[in-house]
């Protein structure tokens, strides 16, 4: 076995989640990704759906720490912030988090 290896319980959970992915869910993720891109447009968002990277105007680690201090968890990849919100995030929370990220990127 391994920490990230497959086992019957994990595989059953993965199959359950995969069975829930449909066109409506994918359209919703695309729509929410558009909202995120719009709010963060000043920071050159790249990626697909809700998996985005943005380039802050200051060091990415400083911006990430400010996000964390304000309740938004993100990580860094070189000079960018990596954003991986859950696909079921409510729109109001997505907008709130995006505003925190935009402020931290300035």
C-alpha positions in Angstrom: 0.0 0.0 0.0 0.9 3.7 -0.1 -0.4 6.9 1.2 -1.8 8.0 -2.2 -2.3 4.6 -3.7 -5.7 3.2 -4.6 -7.7 1.0 -2.2 -11.3 -0.2 -2.3 -12.7 2.7 -0.2 -10.9 5.4 -2.1 -11.8 3.9 -5.5 -15.5 3.6 -4.5 -15.4 7.3 -3.5 -13.7 8.3 -6.8 -16.3 6.3 -8.8 -19.1 8.0 -7.0 -17.7 11.5 -7.7 -17.0 10.7 -11.3 -20.6 9.5 -11.8 -21.8 12.9 -10.7 -19.9 14.9 -13.4 -22.3 15.9 -16.1 -22.7 18.7 -18.6 -24.5 20.9 -16.1 -21.7 20.7 -13.6 -19.1 21.4 -16.2 -21.0 24.5 -17.5 -21.3 25.7 -13.9 -17.5 25.3 -13.4 -16.9 27.2 -16.6 -19.3 30.0 -15.5 -17.6 30.3 -12.1 -14.2 30.3 -13.8 -15.3 33.2 -15.9 -16.3 35.1 -12.7 -12.9 34.4 -11.2 -11.1 35.5 -14.4 -13.1 38.7 -14.6 -12.4 39.8 -11.0 -8.7 38.8 -11.3 -8.2 40.1 -14.9 -5.6 42.7 -13.8 -3.3 39.7 -12.8 -3.2 37.7 -16.1 -5.2 34.6 -15.1 -4.2 31.5 -16.9 -5.6 28.0 -16.6 -8.9 26.3 -17.2 -12.2 26.3 -15.3 -11.5 27.1 -11.6 -7.9 25.9 -11.8 -6.1 29.2 -12.3 -2.8 30.9 -11.8 -2.5 34.7 -11.3 0.6 36.8 -11.3 0.6 39.3 -8.4 2.3 42.6 -8.7 4.5 41.6 -5.7 6.2 38.4 -4.6 3.8 35.5 -4.8 4.7 34.2 -1.3 3.8 37.6 0.2 0.5 37.7 -1.7 -0.3 34.1 -0.7 0.4 34.9 3.0 -1.9 37.9 2.8 -4.6 35.7 1.3 -4.2 33.2 4.1 -4.3 36.0 6.7 -7.6 37.0 5.3 -9.1 33.5 5.2 -8.4 32.4 1.6 -6.1 29.4 1.1 -3.9 29.4 -1.9 -0.5 28.3 -2.8 2.3 29.5 -5.0 4.0 28.2 -8.2 7.1 30.2 -8.9 5.9 33.8 -9.4 2.2 33.0 -9.5 -0.6 32.2 -7.0 -2.3 28.8 -7.7 -6.0 28.8 -7.2 -7.9 25.5 -6.8 -11.3 26.3 -5.3 -13.7 23.4 -4.9 -16.0 23.0 -7.9 -19.1 23.3 -5.7 -18.1 26.6 -4.1 -21.1 28.9 -3.8 -20.8 32.0 -6.1 -21.0 34.4 -3.2 -18.0 32.8 -1.5 -16.1 32.7 -4.8 -16.6 36.4 -5.4 -15.6 37.2 -1.8 -12.4 35.1 -2.1 -11.6 36.6 -5.5 -11.7 40.1 -4.0 -9.4 39.0 -1.2 -7.0 37.6 -3.8 -7.2 40.7 -6.0 -6.4 42.9 -3.0 -3.4 40.7 -2.0 -2.1 40.8 -5.6 -1.9 44.6 -5.7 
